């Protein structure tokens, strides 16, 4: 299954990554934000009678990273199959269960829960509605009507750690996390391991903000780390990470050169090349697209767990990395990538 999934990922990633998703609560997809590359994909109408729903965690659909990437996957699904897609944003964890239930009760063919924090709610809804099809990103829900998709975030994070460790001029680097949960700890663990592999003397400052939806907390965390002398920060914090970019932009305007490493999407497309060193791509969009297409094709794999890493093209660096990362460093990245895929390097999942 992974081999099939990897092929699908490779075929859809380019189109999916260039989409720009935007939606308000309970807003159906209009497709107005699609790029020319995406609009060039002709719909085959195979999904015109299908409805796919997506519930975000508290980061919101326009978090410019994780949730937005998932929504872009559904935007692309609509363009390729004419399926109806809709999202509901959760303002607190109390919204998870009612939002999921709304799609189930409305007869949606598939209901997505986006994010680790949705696990308990999705398990409850799946158990109470055994005939409904559900799927989740970043958590494993053991139920015959749920497909779970997780990622080896530590592997992609290791590679951006290599970039950071070889690029830093101050030998001080930061990591800003959102909520302290296993998936974010994988980002941290891989990043630290990558930095240390190429620059053992580098100092790494870790700061968890406790939120995925608070850009002001991200900005404050970044200010503290930059003030301590760091010149590169990697964030894995959803829309909280937008504040890290804002702080970097403010400092760059004032003549202080600092970098941010983005997450989930190619965040240079949102925040610009002047502050984005590279990004750790996590192809949530492709995963959402694949599973949703499986439902339309009557190939839904309930009860399955799929984990996507470097060998599956599920994580990695964007092509735009070459704008700010030297060719020599990118060559090193390729060397470490090959060692991870071969199994020569086993990247830790916990710090």
Secondary structure, 3 states (H helix, E strand, C coil): CHHHHHHHHHHHHHHHHCCCCCCCCCCECCCCCCCHHHHCCCCCCCCCCCEEEEECCCCCCCCCCHHHHHHHHHHHHHHHHCCEEEEECCCCCCHHHHHHHHHHHCCCCEEEEECHHHHHHHHHHHHHCCCCCEEEECCCCCCCCEEEEEECHHHHHHHHHHHHHHHCCCCEEEEEECCCCHHHHHHHHHHHHHHHHHCCCCEEEEEECCCCCCHHHHHHHHHHHHHCCCCEEEEECHHHHHHHHHHHHHHHHCCCCCEEEEEECCCHHHHCCCCEEEEEEECHHHHHHHHHHHHHCCCCCCCCEEEECHHHCCEEECHHHHHCCCHHHHHHHHHHHHHHHHCCCCCCCCC
